[in-house]
Amino acid sequence: MKRENSPFKIAVILTLAVLVLLAALVTINKMKSNSNTETTYDKQPPIEGQPTLGDSNAPITVVEFGDFKCPSCKAWGETIYPQLLSDYVDTGKVKFSYINVLFHGDESKLGSLAGEAVYKQNPESYWIFHKELFKAQPSENHDGLWITNEKILEIAKTIPEIDVQQLQNDLENQSGLEEVNKDEKLVEEFKVESTPSIMVNGTMLEDPFDYKKIKSLIDKELEESK
C-alpha cells in the first residue's frame, strides 16, 4: 500500500510546490508594481504667480518641485528638462512651472528668494538666471557653502535685463518671502519628500528621471483632452 500511494503523494507535493511558487511570484510582482506606483491627487498645484514656460492655454501642466542646492535637480535640468521642452513645451502641448523647495536650509531659501526677485523683475530673465544658478552648483562638495549673495549678484551681472541693484535690495529686504512661503505650503500639501519631484496634471511620478513614463502620462492626458 505504501509503495502504491507514494506516486500520489509525490504528485500532491509537487502540485503544492508549484502553487507556492506561483503565489510567491504573484507577491513579488505586486511588490514591484507597488514600488512604481505614481500618486495621483484630485487637483494639481496652482501655478498662478509661479515661473511658467509655454503656452498658457496648453492642456497639460508639468510642475517641478526643485531645490537649487539639489544635485539631482541639476542633473534633471540637464538631461530630462531639455527633452520635455523640445517635445512638449515648445510645441504648445505643455506648460511647465517651477516651485521652490527648501530642503537645504538657508542656501535653498536664498536661492529661492533670488529667483523670485528676478522673476518679479523680468519673467523671461528668470529662466536664464535659473539655469545659470544651477550651472554654478559645484560638481563636488555641493553641500558646501556656495549659494551666497556674492554668487547670486555675480550671475545676475551676466544677464543684461536684470537690475542688479534692485536685486540686491530685494535680497536684503527678502521681498520674495511671501512667494517662498507659499511654495513651502505647497510642498507640505503635496507631500513632497524628495527633489526633484515631478507632477503631470496632478500625478506625482515615482521616478522623475523616467522620461518614458513622463511621456506616457502626458500622451494619455493629451488623448483624454481631445
TAZIBEL-V546581 format. One record per helix or strand of 2 or more residues. SS is the DSSP state (a for helix, b for strand). FROM is the first residue (numbers start at 1). TO is the last residue. If there is no record, write none. Layout:
SS_FROM_TO ; SS_FROM_TO
//
This chain:
a_2_35 ; b_39_40 ; b_51_53 ; b_60_66 ; a_71_89 ; b_94_100 ; a_106_121 ; a_123_135 ; a_149_156 ; a_164_173 ; a_177_189 ; b_197_200 ; b_203_204 ; a_211_224
//
